[in-house]
Amino acid sequence: MLWKSSAVDNHALYEMVGELMEGRRFKKMLNIISVDLNSGDVIIFDETTPIEKQTDAMLASASIPAVFPPQETLIDHTALADGGLFTQVQIDEPIIRCREAGYDD
């Protein structure tokens, strides 16, 4: 495994998610959290993520170092992995966004 970035090749998972998402957009009020392994910056993908990047965003959030490879195709010079690895998943932002959109608690 020393010559590979992960134990599992996620190509088949990428193809499956791509087929499931084909032509579909993220629903409103969705947050997908990833972290850049190079900088430690948290990256949030939401319904404004371009449709051609949504599969990559989903796989970035599912990437666990040493198991699944980080996504390196979304943003230049980044290696994105599951955001829960480095930060607690914050639920306050989606709640605030729902309240602003007029949804009740």
C-alpha positions as CSV (number, residue, x, y, z in Angstrom):
1,M,0.0,0.0,0.0
2,L,3.0,2.3,0.2
3,W,2.7,3.2,-3.4
4,K,-1.0,3.9,-3.4
5,S,-3.0,6.7,-1.8
6,S,-5.6,4.3,-0.4
7,A,-6.4,0.7,0.1
8,V,-9.5,0.8,-2.1
9,D,-9.9,2.2,-5.6
10,N,-13.1,4.3,-5.7
11,H,-13.5,4.3,-9.5
12,A,-16.6,1.9,-9.3
13,L,-18.1,4.0,-6.5
14,Y,-17.5,7.2,-8.6
15,E,-19.2,5.6,-11.6
16,M,-22.2,4.4,-9.5
17,V,-22.7,7.8,-7.8
18,G,-22.3,9.5,-11.2
19,E,-25.1,7.4,-12.7
20,L,-27.4,7.9,-9.7
21,M,-26.8,11.7,-9.8
22,E,-27.0,12.1,-13.6
23,G,-29.1,15.1,-14.5
24,R,-30.1,15.7,-10.8
25,R,-29.2,18.7,-8.7
26,F,-28.6,18.8,-5.0
27,K,-31.7,19.6,-3.0
28,K,-31.9,22.9,-1.3
29,M,-30.5,23.3,2.2
30,L,-28.0,20.5,1.6
31,N,-24.4,20.8,3.0
32,I,-21.7,18.4,2.2
33,I,-18.6,19.0,4.2
34,S,-15.0,18.1,3.2
35,V,-11.6,19.1,4.4
36,D,-8.5,19.9,2.3
37,L,-5.8,17.6,3.6
38,N,-3.1,20.0,2.4
39,S,-4.3,23.1,4.2
40,G,-6.8,21.9,6.8
41,D,-9.5,24.2,5.3
42,V,-13.1,23.1,5.6
43,I,-14.9,23.2,2.3
44,I,-18.7,23.2,2.2
45,F,-20.6,22.1,-0.9
46,D,-24.3,22.9,-1.2
47,E,-27.0,23.3,-3.8
48,T,-24.9,26.0,-5.6
49,T,-22.2,23.4,-6.4
50,P,-22.1,23.1,-10.2
51,I,-23.9,19.9,-11.4
52,E,-20.7,18.6,-13.0
53,K,-18.9,18.8,-9.7
54,Q,-21.6,17.2,-7.5
55,T,-20.3,13.6,-7.9
56,D,-16.8,14.7,-6.9
57,A,-18.2,16.6,-3.9
58,M,-20.1,13.5,-2.7
59,L,-17.0,11.3,-3.1
60,A,-14.8,13.9,-1.4
61,S,-17.1,13.8,1.6
62,A,-16.9,10.0,1.6
63,S,-13.1,9.9,1.3
64,I,-11.4,8.4,4.3
65,P,-7.6,8.6,4.2
66,A,-5.9,5.2,3.7
67,V,-9.3,3.7,2.8
68,F,-10.6,5.8,-0.1
69,P,-8.4,8.2,-2.0
70,P,-9.0,12.0,-1.5
71,Q,-10.7,13.8,-4.4
72,E,-8.2,16.0,-6.2
73,T,-10.4,17.1,-9.1
74,L,-12.7,19.7,-7.5
75,I,-10.4,22.6,-6.7
76,D,-6.8,23.1,-7.9
77,H,-4.1,22.0,-5.4
78,T,-6.5,20.4,-3.0
79,A,-6.9,16.8,-1.7
80,L,-10.4,16.7,-0.2
81,A,-11.6,14.1,2.3
82,D,-14.5,13.6,4.7
83,G,-15.0,16.8,6.7
84,G,-15.8,14.9,9.8
85,L,-12.2,13.8,10.1
86,F,-11.0,17.2,11.2
87,T,-14.0,19.0,12.5
88,Q,-17.2,18.3,14.2
89,V,-20.1,18.5,11.7
90,Q,-21.9,21.7,12.5
91,I,-25.7,21.6,12.1
92,D,-26.3,25.2,12.9
93,E,-25.7,26.5,9.4
94,P,-28.3,24.3,7.7
95,I,-30.8,25.1,10.5
96,I,-30.2,28.9,10.1
97,R,-30.6,28.5,6.3
98,C,-33.9,26.6,6.8
99,R,-35.2,29.3,9.2
100,E,-34.3,32.0,6.7
101,A,-36.2,30.2,4.0
102,G,-39.3,30.2,6.2
103,Y,-39.4,26.7,7.5
104,D,-40.6,26.1,11.1
105,D,-38.6,24.2,13.7
